[in-house]
């Protein structure tokens, strides 16, 4: 069983590793295919696994109320969408001899009805929305610092401005999640659920 502290530490670290590898992969002016492309995407898929594990723990720490449940399931749905996108990237990179071949294959895949909105345009946004809901719930309960939601929001917007800023966003998440991976606040919050009034759990 994965320790919750491990999940909150590993998720941003692996996300940051993906961002750094992505930058290195692009130093020659082209990204993928090759070892860096595959390794970077595997790092991010690993990050998604730990994020989903963390979402479940965050829901527990938030008192299992309805909004926390919405955050967990929304974030998980978004993580699945992002995961499918990165799995597609991995397969395309593995099957392609060069970047030109990758672009052609991406075009064919994305022309399949429903693929773009589900796995590229709208589906992945659910990951960020769910995460922000959960972090806001924990900040309200003082499990996280009151400024944690603002750092998470900044992390969410950075890749849209420039994907090279992904490592910076990972650092912001590490700072935001610090109480969760340093002192086990999630476990304490889950235990404290029994003390939460019934009206607040609704």
N, C-alpha and C positions, 0 to 999 in steps of 0.2 A: 504494500500500500504506500502511495506517495505521500510524504509529509507535506502539509500545507505550506510550511515555510519554504520548502524546496520549490514548490510550484510558483510562489510569488517572487522568488529570486531567479529561477531558471527562465521564466517566461520573458522578462525584459532583457536578460542577458543574451538569450538565443535570438531575440528580435534584433538586438544591437549587433550581434555577430553577423546576421544576415545583411544588415545595412553596411557594415564595414566590408564584407566580402563582395557585396554588390559594387561598391565604389572601386575596389581593387579590380574587379572583373571588367570595369569600364575604362580602365586606364589606357587601353590600346584603342579606344574609340568605338568598341563594339562589345555588347554583352551577350555571352553565350554563343554557341553551346560549349560545353567543356566542364572541367572539374569544378571551377569556381561557381559556375551557374548551378550545377547540381548540388554542391555542398551548401551554398547559400540558401537555396530553396528547402533543403532538408532541415537546415537550422530553423527556418521560419515555421515549417510544419511542426517541428518539435515545440516551438514556442506556443503555437496554437493549442497543442495538447495540454500544456501546462496552464494556459489561460483558461481553458474550459474547466480544468480541475479547480483553478482558483475561483472561477465564477460560482461554482457550487459551494465552496467554502465561504465566499462572501455573502451568499444568500443566507447561509446559516447564521453568520455573524450579524446580519441585519435583522434577525428575528423572524425569518421565514414569512414576512408579510407579503401581501399581494404584489406590491411594487417591486420588491426584491425578486420575487418569482418571475415577474415580467422581465426584469433586467437580466436574470440568469438565462432564461430561454431565448430572449432576443439576442443576447451576446453569443450564446451557443449556436443559434441558427446562422448568425453572421460568421462565426468561426468556421462552420461547415462550408459556407459559401467561399470564404477565402481559401480554405483548405482545398476545395475542388479546383479553384483557380490555380493554386500553386502546384497541384498534382498535374494539371494540364501542362503547365510550364515545364515540369520535370520530364514528362513524356515527350513533349515536343523537342526539348533540348536533346534528349537521348536519341530520338529518331532522325535528327537533322544533322547534316554535314557542316553547315555554316549558318550565319545569321540570315542570309537571304532565304534559305530553305525554311528556317524557323518562321520568318515573317509570312511566307506562303501558307505554311501549315496553320499558323495562328488565324489567318484570314479565313481558312476553310472551317476551322472549329467554331470561330465566332459568328460565322454565317448561319450556324444551326439555330433555328428559332428558340428563343428563350435563354440561350447561353449567356449573351451579353448582359441582359438585365439581372439574371439570377446570380451570376458568378463574377461579374466585372463591375457593373454600374451601381446597382441598388442593394443586392444581397450582402456584399461586404460591409456596407454602411451599418447594418444591424449589429455587427461586432462592436463598433465604436459606441453606438447608442446604448447597447446593453451594458457595456463596461462603465460608461459615464453614469448610468442610473445606479449601478451597484456602488460605485465609489462615492456618489453623492449620499446614498443611504448610510454608508459607513462613516462619512464625515459628519452627518447629522447625529449619529449615535456616539460621536467622538472616538470611534475606533481609529479613524484616520484623521489627519490634521485638516482644519477647515479649508486650507488652500489646495488640498489634494485634487478636488474636482477641476480646478482651474489648470493645474499642471497636466492632468489627463486630457482636458480639452485642447490644450496647446499641442500635446503629443498627437492628438487626432488630426489636427489641421496641418502639421508640419509636412507630411508626405504629399499633401495636395499642393503645397507651395514648392517643394523640391524634395524628391525622394532621397537625395544625398543627406538630408537632415534626419533620416530614420535613426541613426545612432544617437543623436541628441534627444530624440523622443524617447528612446529606450532609457536614457539616463534619467529623464523626467519621471518615467514610470518607476524606476528603481527608488527614486526619492519619495514618490507618492506612496509606494507600497512598503516603505521602510518599517513601519510599525508591524506589518504583517510577517515579514521575513526575519525581523530581528528579535521580536519578543513574543511571537505566537499569539498576537491579539485576536486572531480569528478564532482559535480554539477557545479562548476566554469568552469571546462573544457568543459562541455557540452554546457554551455552558450557561451563560447568563440568560439565554432565551427563556428558561423556565420562570425567570423573575419578571419578564416583560408582561405588562397587563394584557388581557385578552383583546381589548379594543384596539391596542396598537398593533397586534399581530394580524388583524383583519385586513 
